[in-house]
Amino acid sequence: MKVLFTGANGFLGRNVIPLLREKEFHVKTFGTSNADYMYNITNTIVPFDEKFDAIFHAAGKAHSIPQNQADEQLFYTVNYEGTRNLCEALESALPKYFIFISTVAVYGRDFGESINENAALEGYTPYAKSKIMAEKFLIDWCRTNNVKLFILRPSLIAGPNPPGNLGDMISAVKNGRYFNIAGGKARKSILWVEDLAEITANIVGKNGGIYNICDDENPSFKEISDKIANILNKKSPASIPYFVAKLIAKMGDLFGNKAPINSSRLRKITDSLTFSNEKIKRELEFNPSNTLEKLQL
């Protein structure tokens, strides 16, 4: 199969593309530099001069907190308008399959357990809202053009040199600045990045669908931070009593997003948030890795 992989120079591209090629996929890359097709996805894209069997659309904006209205708008420009630009360029030679990397943030849940794909889309951040808009556009576009759509909603993605919250945790553990709160008992869904290559191989012959993707383990913050510390040959992070963290969070409420912790963030790291992967295991025969067993930094 010939695959066009967008966002090829990002975290997913660096880790997934080599594995797809090992599986004998013919991968063409799309990105702002060092790619077969070099475009900024926010601009008009010239129609492709070749036909692809599948699109793996990982290009997007994430892992940042908008500081102003312009920052907020950029999420919509990249994640929604960029997706529309890509699809318009594909209309001269339609693919058979379209894989879209969305996010569990579309549910807008800060806590809960075994949340499945039937949950309401109540995402409230610009990131989540832009992904919801892109999902809705793709559902209509793929239906109109008879393209089989796979919307993947990953949880926290782990792999070598990860971005976002996991990258921040690794850095904090490395520098002795990470502390668990109330024993770090809250559990979070997590996914090993290389599993996306298996999922891509498994879509062949399938009809599409919307899927949460994560492993079966849902490790606790303590289990994750202990594993990171062990790999780095550091002591296991200490734990801060909840009442102390709550006092710090109350002070953080006065400083907004500039504070390292506030009441909203405190709840996110002391309440479990896990997602069901039963649908993708059943329909796409997905056998998830145990992320902590494979974890590399």
GUMARGU-175604 format. One record per atom (N, C-alpha, C): residue in three letters; x negated, y negated, z negated. Coordinates in steps of 0.02 Angstrom, whole numbers, plus 50000, padded with zeros to 5 digits. Atoms other than C-alpha are relative to their C-alpha. Layout:
ALAXYZ;...
//
This chain:
MET499585006050000;MET500005000050000;MET499574993850000;LYS500345006550000;LYS499484982350036;LYS500354995449950;VAL499725004150054;VAL499734970849885;VAL499704993050003;LEU500235006850011;LEU499614951949872;LEU500044998549926;PHE500035001250072;PHE499064947549695;PHE499894992649989;THR500075007250013;THR499394929449645;THR499714999049929;GLY500335001150064;GLY498424921649501;GLY499425004849992;ALA500504994749999;ALA496994933149550;ALA499404998749956;ASN500595001650040;ASN495674923849450;ASN500164999549925;GLY499805000550069;GLY496664924149288;GLY499875006549961;PHE500104994350045;PHE496654936449143;PHE500275006550030;LEU499724993949971;LEU497814948849228;LEU499635002050063;GLY500354998349938;GLY496934947749395;GLY499335003249987;ARG500674997350014;ARG495214950949322;ARG500035007249976;ASN499954993350030;ASN495824966549232;ASN500405005050041;VAL499554995449965;VAL497154973749346;VAL499785001450071;ILE500194999149929;ILE496494971049523;ILE499495005750009;PRO500484994449990;PRO494964982649502;PRO500335006849992;LEU499674993650010;LEU496104996449438;LEU500475001750058;LEU499584998849941;LEU497324994349582;LEU499585002550058;ARG500444997849945;ARG495884996049703;ARG499745007149989;GLU500194993050016;GLU495325011849613;GLU500555004850018;LYS499434995949982;LYS497075018449643;LYS500154999750075;GLU499975000349926;GLU496795014849829;GLU500544995350026;PHE499605005549974;PHE497924999649841;PHE499534995450038;HIS500385005049963;HIS497324987249971;HIS500234993249974;VAL499795006150035;VAL497354971049870;VAL499714993850035;LYS500205006649977;LYS497294953649946;LYS500144995149943;THR499965004550057;THR497024939549822;THR500254993150020;PHE499725006749990;PHE497894922749804;PHE499834995949937;GLY500195004250056;GLY497224908749695;GLY499744993350023;THR500245006749983;THR496514891249689;THR499285000150024;SER500694999449977;SER494734897449724;SER499815007350003;ASN500264993249996;ASN493754913149768;ASN500545005250012;ALA499454995549984;ALA495264921549846;ALA500095000550076;ASP499864999349928;ASP495834928050015;ASP500454994550024;TYR499565005749985;TYR497204914950013;TYR499914994949945;MET500155005150051;MET496694898849925;MET500514994350005;TYR499495005150004;TYR498164887949877;TYR500124998149927;ASN499685002050063;ASN498814877949731;ASN500735001550009;ILE499324997549990;ILE500494886349710;ILE500534994549994;THR499525005550007;THR501314869649669;THR500104996350066;ASN499955003349935;ASN501044864149850;ASN500305004850051;THR499734995849947;THR501794870350012;THR499485005250022;ILE500444994549980;ILE501064887150065;ILE500165001850072;VAL499914998249930;VAL500794891050248;VAL500255007250004;PRO499764993149994;PRO501774906650301;PRO499435004950011;PHE500544995149997;PHE500694922250282;PHE499965003150070;ASP500114997249934;ASP499934929450440;ASP499955007649999;GLU500004992750006;GLU500064947350377;GLU500575002149955;LYS499444997450040;LYS501394958250298;LYS499745004049941;PHE500194996350060;PHE501234964850121;PHE500565004849981;ASP499504995350026;ASP502084980150049;ASP500284997649933;ALA499795002250067;ALA502144972349875;ALA499664993549982;ILE500275006150029;ILE501884955749789;ILE499955000949925;PHE500095000050073;PHE501154955249613;PHE499904992749981;HIS500005007350012;HIS501594937649557;HIS499834998549927;ALA500245001550068;ALA500534933649404;ALA499804992749992;ALA500185007150006;ALA500144915449444;ALA500524996349959;GLY499525003850041;GLY500904903849316;GLY499644996149947;LYS500275004150054;LYS500654891649174;LYS500245002749934;ALA499834997450067;ALA500594897948995;ALA499464997849951;HIS500535000750051;HIS499594897248832;HIS499814992749985;SER500145006950021;SER499754878548799;SER500634997049972;ILE499445003650030;ILE500864867348695;ILE500044993150032;PRO499955006549966;PRO501504852348795;PRO499984994349950;GLN500075005850043;GLN501034835748719;GLN500444994250021;ASN499595005549975;ASN502144824748825;ASN500455002750056;GLN499524997849949;GLN503484825148959;GLN499665002550064;ALA500374997749941;ALA502214826949099;ALA499755007149991;ASP500224993250015;ASP501504842449015;ASP500585004950006;GLU499404995849996;GLU503264849549000;GLU500195001350072;GLN499794999349930;GLN503654846349182;GLN499555004750039;LEU500484995849964;LEU502084855549237;LEU500205007449995;PHE499774993150005;PHE502824871949172;PHE500515001550055;TYR499494998949948;TYR504304869949290;TYR499704999650070;THR500315000749935;THR503224864249434;THR499625006350020;VAL500404994049985;VAL502064879349422;VAL500435006350000;ASN499664993650008;ASN503204893149361;ASN500635000850042;TYR499384999649960;TYR504814888849453;TYR499894997850072;GLU500105002549932;GLU504374877849602;GLU499465004150035;GLY500534996049969;GLY502784887949631;GLY500275006750025;THR499704993849978;THR503804903949640;THR500424999050063;ARG499605001549940;ARG504984895949766;ARG499544999050060;ASN500475001149945;ASN503494890149871;ASN499735006650027;LEU500274993549980;LEU502784907749872;LEU500525003950041;CYS499494996249965;CYS504424915549925;CYS500154997150069;GLU499895003049934;GLU504674903050066;GLU499465002150049;ALA500554998049957;ALA502964907750134;ALA500045007450019;LEU499944992949986;LEU503444926150129;LEU500585001650048;GLU499384998549962;GLU505054924350229;GLU499875002050072;SER500154998049932;SER504184926750396;SER499815007450005;ALA500194992950003;ALA503614944250342;ALA500145002549930;LEU499774998450067;LEU504594950550193;LEU499675006349973;PRO500274993950031;PRO503814962950070;PRO500575004749982;LYS499494995250023;LYS504704978650012;LYS500124999349925;TYR499955000550073;TYR504324975949827;TYR499734993249977;PHE500245006350031;PHE504104960349719;PHE499975001249925;ILE500104999350072;ILE503374961649544;ILE499874993049971;PHE500065006750031;PHE503604946049437;PHE499825000849927;ILE500204999950070;ILE502674943649275;ILE500364994349963;SER499635004850041;SER503894935049158;SER499735000449929;THR500225000150070;THR503834935348967;THR500585001649954;VAL499474998950050;VAL504794940948813;VAL500224993449969;ALA499805006650026;ALA504854922348770;ALA500684997950028;VAL499365001949971;VAL506404921348881;VAL500585001449952;TYR499474998550048;TYR507414928848737;TYR500074994649947;GLY499975005350050;GLY506984914148624;GLY500045002549929;ARG499964997050067;ARG506804925548474;ARG499344999249963;ASP500595000650042;ASP505584921948334;ASP499935005949952;PHE500024994050041;PHE506024937748239;PHE500545004850024;GLY499534994849978;GLY506974953948266;GLY499625006450016;GLU500334993649988;GLU506614972248300;GLU500355003750057;SER499764995949943;SER506794983248456;SER500484996150044;ILE499595004149955;ILE507524969048560;ILE499965002950070;ASN500014997049933;ASN508064976048728;ASN500194995050054;GLU499915004449942;GLU508354969048901;GLU500714997150005;ASN499315002749999;ASN510214965848867;ASN500084993849956;ALA499965005950044;ALA509814952048741;ALA500094993750041;ALA499885006449965;ALA510374934548788;ALA499344996350012;LEU500595004149984;LEU509094923048871;LEU500094993249968;GLU499935006250038;GLU508964909248742;GLU499334996649989;GLY500665003350006;GLY507154903848769;GLY500074992550001;TYR499915007250010;TYR506964885848716;TYR499394995850016;THR500605003949983;THR505184880848762;THR499984998850075;PRO500075000949927;PRO504734873648933;PRO499735006250035;TYR500264993849972;TYR503744889548964;TYR500555005150010;ALA499464995149995;ALA505224900848927;ALA500534997850050;LYS499485002449954;LYS506484889949020;LYS499785000550072;SER500254999749931;SER505384889149175;SER499985007250025;LYS500004993049981;LYS505204908049175;LYS500715002550012;ILE499294998249989;ILE507104910149158;ILE500234997550068;MET499815002849935;MET507344898649307;MET499695004050057;ALA500334996149948;ALA506074908449408;ALA500325006950007;GLU499664993549997;GLU506914924949362;GLU500654999550039;LYS499355000749967;LYS508614918649418;LYS499924998750074;PHE500135001349929;PHE507914911949581;PHE499815006450035;LEU500244993849969;LEU507034928449618;LEU500565005250008;ILE499444995349995;ILE508594938749581;ILE500414998550062;ASP499615002049941;ASP509554928849713;ASP499615000950065;TRP500414999749939;TRP508124927949838;TRP499885007350021;CYS500124993049984;CYS507714946449828;CYS500635003650023;ARG499374996949979;ARG509544951449842;ARG500164997950072;THR499855002649933;THR509774940249995;THR499555003250054;ASN500494997649952;ASN508204946950079;ASN499855007549996;ASN500074992750007;ASN508374965250028;ASN499295002049978;VAL500654998550030;VAL506754965049926;VAL500135003049931;LYS499914996850065;LYS506624976649775;LYS499614996249947;LEU500305004550050;LEU506294965649623;LEU499895003749934;PHE500174997450066;PHE505404971249465;PHE499784994149956;ILE500175005350047;ILE505434958149326;ILE499715003349938;LEU500344997250058;LEU504164962849192;LEU499944994749946;ARG500035004750056;ARG504304954549023;ARG499515002749948;PRO500494997550048;PRO502684958148930;PRO500034996549934;SER500105002850066;SER502414955448746;SER499294997249998;LEU500705002150007;LEU500714949848679;LEU499565004850040;ILE500424995749958;ILE499444956348806;ILE499294999949974;ALA500684999350025;ALA497784962948744;ALA499555002850055;GLY500504997849953;GLY496204966048842;GLY499354996349988;PRO500635003550010;PRO494404960048858;PRO500094992450010;ASN499975007449997;ASN494274941148824;ASN500714997450013;PRO499315002149988;PRO496154938148806;PRO500104992649986;PRO499835007050014;PRO496904920648813;PRO500524999649944;GLY499435000950044;GLY498224913348699;GLY499895001849927;ASN500014998850073;ASN498634918448521;ASN499505005549980;LEU500474994750017;LEU497614934548525;LEU499294997650006;GLY500665002949994;GLY496094925348588;GLY499834995549941;ASP500115004450058;ASP496314912648448;ASP499875004249937;MET500114995750059;MET496434926748319;MET499305002950001;ILE500674997149995;ILE494844934848383;ILE499474994849981;SER500485005450016;SER493914918248373;SER500004998549926;ALA499955001650071;ALA494554914948197;ALA499695005649957;VAL500304994450038;VAL494074932448135;VAL499244999750007;LYS500725000349987;LYS492354930448215;LYS499664994749957;ASN500295005650037;ASN492064913948125;ASN500204999949926;GLY499814999650070;GLY492784919547958;GLY500554995249980;ARG499485004950014;ARG494264907747973;ARG500715003050004;TYR499344996949994;TYR495674920447989;TYR500225003149933;PHE499714997250061;PHE496804924947842;PHE500695002850017;ASN499324997549996;ASN498314936247839;ASN500424996749947;ILE499545003050048;ILE499844929947748;ILE500465005449973;ALA499584995150034;ALA500774940547622;ALA499835007150021;GLY500224993349982;GLY499744955747669;GLY500015001650074;GLY500004998849928;GLY499974953647857;GLY500455005750021;LYS499574994349988;LYS501434965847857;LYS500454999350062;ALA499565001149942;ALA502424957948001;ALA499725003750061;ARG500204996049942;ARG502394968748157;ARG500164996350065;LYS499915003349935;LYS502214962748337;LYS499905005150056;SER500104995849941;SER502404971448504;SER499384997550038;ILE500625001649966;ILE500804972148605;ILE499925004750059;LEU500084996149938;LEU500274978648777;LEU499264999950020;TRP500684999649973;TRP498604984848844;TRP500024997950073;VAL499955003249934;VAL498274974649002;VAL499945005050057;GLU500114995349945;GLU497684989349107;GLU500625004150017;ASP499384996249987;ASP499404997549091;ASP500404997050057;LEU499645003249944;LEU500034985049220;LEU499825003250067;ALA500184996549939;ALA499084994649353;ALA500415006450007;GLU499584993949998;GLU500005010749307;GLU500714998350019;ILE499315002049985;ILE501665001649311;ILE500074998450074;THR499985001749929;THR501264994749485;THR500035006350043;ALA499994993749962;ALA500895012249549;ALA500675003549993;ASN499374996450013;ASN502515018649472;ASN500614996950032;ILE499415003249969;ILE503655006249562;ILE500165003050068;VAL499914997549932;VAL503415015049729;VAL500605004850002;GLY499404995849994;GLY505075022549781;GLY500564998449952;LYS499495002050048;LYS506025014149639;LYS500394993950027;ASN499545005149973;ASN507445001649662;ASN499964993249967;GLY500065006550034;GLY506924987649544;GLY500375000049934;GLY499685000750065;GLY507504981549375;GLY499634995049957;ILE500305004650048;ILE507104970749224;ILE499765004149941;TYR500304995650050;TYR505924978249096;TYR499574996249949;ASN500495001850051;ASN505114974048930;ASN499425004850007;ILE500584995450000;ILE503344980948925;ILE499574998849938;CYS500425000150060;CYS502384984948767;CYS499825007249983;ASP500164993150020;ASP501604999948682;ASP500515002549949;ASP499524997050047;ASP502475011448559;ASP499864998349927;GLU500255000350068;GLU501515006348404;GLU500254993949960;ASN499805006150036;ASN502044988448361;ASN499584998949937;PRO500435000550059;PRO500534985748247;PRO500134993749960;SER499935005850044;SER500544973848100;SER499424995150011;PHE500545004949995;PHE499504957948092;PHE499375002749964;LYS500574997350036;LYS498404966747965;LYS499645005350041;GLU500314994849959;GLU498124981648079;GLU499614997050058;ILE500345003249943;ILE497674970248225;ILE499374996549976;SER500585003850023;SER496524958948124;SER499465004649972;ASP500494995250025;ASP495684973848038;ASP499635003350058;LYS500324996949942;LYS495344981848208;LYS499504995150031;ILE500455005049972;ILE494594965648274;ILE499384999249956;ALA500565000750046;ALA493524963848118;ALA499525005950004;ASN500424993949995;ASN492914981748135;ASN499574999850063;ILE500385000449938;ILE492404979048316;ILE499444994849994;LEU500495005450008;LEU491494962948268;LEU499525001249942;ASN500424998450058;ASN490694971348117;ASN500064994649946;LYS499845005050051;LYS491534958848001;LYS500425003149945;LYS499574997850053;LYS492424960847836;LYS500734999150021;SER499295000849987;SER494294963547844;SER500244993349973;PRO499765006650023;PRO495174946547832;PRO500385000549934;ALA499635000450063;ALA495824941647660;ALA500724998050013;SER499295001749994;SER497664938547627;SER500164994249953;ILE499765005650040;ILE498464922447566;ILE500705001649974;PRO499324998950026;PRO499974924047449;PRO500514995850038;TYR499495003549961;TYR501594918847533;TYR500154993149971;PHE499815006550029;PHE501964904747410;PHE499474994850015;VAL500535004749982;VAL500264896847447;VAL500084997850073;ALA499905001649928;ALA500564897947635;ALA500614995550009;LYS499405004149993;LYS502294890447611;LYS499864992849981;LEU500185006850020;LEU501584875347520;LEU499594996550055;ILE500405002849945;ILE500304872747659;ILE500444998450060;ALA499555001049944;ALA501674874547789;ALA500444993849990;LYS499595005950015;LYS502744861347702;LYS499614993650014;MET500425005849984;MET501294849247715;MET499914999450075;GLY500085000049927;GLY501064854447896;GLY500614997250036;ASP499405002849969;ASP502864849647933;ASP499964992550010;LEU500075007349995;LEU502354831647907;LEU499584997850059;PHE500475001849947;PHE501044832348044;PHE500185002850069;GLY499774997549936;GLY502004841448182;GLY499525005150030;ASN500394995049964;ASN501064851448315;ASN499254999749986;LYS500725000750014;LYS499374844948257;LYS499785004249939;ALA500164996150060;ALA499474855048096;ALA499865007350019;PRO500144992949984;PRO498724872648096;PRO500585004649984;ILE499424996050017;ILE500314879248016;ILE500554995549974;ASN499425003450027;ASN502064872947981;ASN500535005349986;SER499504995150021;SER503674881047923;SER500225004550058;SER499804996049942;SER504154886748099;SER499475005350016;ARG500544995249985;ARG502464894748132;ARG499925005249944;LEU500054995350056;LEU502464902547959;LEU500505005750008;ARG499504994749991;ARG504064911847996;ARG499805004750056;LYS500194995949943;LYS503374917948162;LYS499475005249981;ILE500544995350017;ILE501884926148076;ILE500155004049936;THR499824996050058;THR502804933147926;THR500635004250013;ASP499424995949980;ASP504344940348016;ASP499815004350059;SER500154995549945;SER504214955348131;SER500394997950063;LEU499685001349935;LEU504594953048316;LEU499785005550047;THR500174994349958;THR504654969048417;THR500525001050054;PHE499584999249942;PHE505384974148583;PHE500045007450020;SER499914993149979;SER506074990448653;SER499685001050069;ASN500284998249935;ASN505104998748794;ASN500335006350028;GLU499674993749980;GLU506335013248813;GLU500225000050073;LYS499755000249932;LYS507025007248979;LYS499455001350051;ILE500544999149952;ILE505355006149070;ILE499705007049995;LYS500274993150007;LYS504765022748998;LYS500475005050036;ARG499524995449969;ARG506355031049060;ARG500044999150075;GLU499875001149929;GLU506585022849230;GLU499374999950043;LEU500625000349961;LEU504775020249284;LEU499485005149976;GLU500444994750025;GLU504025035149192;GLU499354997149972;PHE500575003650028;PHE502875023249100;PHE499775003349934;ASN500294997150060;ASN501715030948971;ASN499504995049970;PRO500425005450024;PRO501015016248870;PRO499395002349961;SER500604998750039;SER499265016048799;SER500114997849928;ASN500035002550068;ASN498955014248613;ASN499494994350001;THR500425005849989;THR498274996548620;THR499434999649951;LEU500535000650049;LEU497294996748458;LEU499455005250011;GLU500524995049986;GLU496415012748509;GLU499554997950057;LYS500395002049941;LYS495855004848672;LYS499694993049994;LEU500185007150005;LEU495534987248608;LEU499264998850010;GLN500685002449987;GLN493964979048676;GLN500014992449997;LEU500045007250004;LEU493374961348650;LEU499524997250052;
//
